[in-house]
Amino acid sequence: MNNNYNYIDNENLYTYPNSKVLKNIPAIDDLEKLHLTEHLFVSNRIAELAEKPILVNSMDSIKDIHKYLFQDMYTWAGEYRKVNISKQGYPFMAFQSFPQGQQYINGLIQEFLSGNLSKIEISKQLATILDDLNHMHPFREGNGRGQREAIRCLALEKGYVLELNPADKEEVYKAYMDGVIHSNLELLEKVIFENLAPL
């Protein structure tokens, strides 16, 4: 099965002509070097947000997170994608439907923030937000890193630390990935519940 994303970008909005390399601020034209440079810059930004998290109360906040993470790499950081995406034959939300998707996820976030929730309820609602956010896949690149940071920040609002890509627990990241790829809410609830730690 093909693990690569497919993009409908006939006008090369995001890539250099005849290339899979994303147009980028450092002007790197080699794919491997781009990935390494992006990893370095974004890892540093993730560390900064660990010290000063962004308050998440809407999709606009998630756009702010993405902009912060990828500000060194892409001029479109924090902006919704303008091309359609699929992976392994699974189409993510068409960008034409983003207004409806944004409204729906905003409602989920507000419900989460306003509720007096148990740990189980927090896990269930975060899993739902994560699943819908992954289906929307709002950005051209960096959706996973953006959504994990957003979910981490939402957990903080309820008094919990949540790390879905811990350096010392590869199995946690694998379970998270399996959950989002297959839209497995039960698995997402489980991995979130097991990794919520009180502040």
Secondary structure, 3 states (H helix, E strand, C coil): CCCCEEEECCCCCCECCCCCCECCCCCCCCHHHHHHHHHHHHHHHHHHHHHCCCCCCCHHHHHHHHHHHHCCCCCCCCCCCCCEEEECCEECCCHHHHHHHHHHHHHHHHHHHHCCCCHHHHHHHHHHHHHHHHHHCCCCCCHHHHHHHHHHHHHHHCCEEECCCCCCCHHHHHHHHHHHHCCCHHHHHHHHHHHEEEC
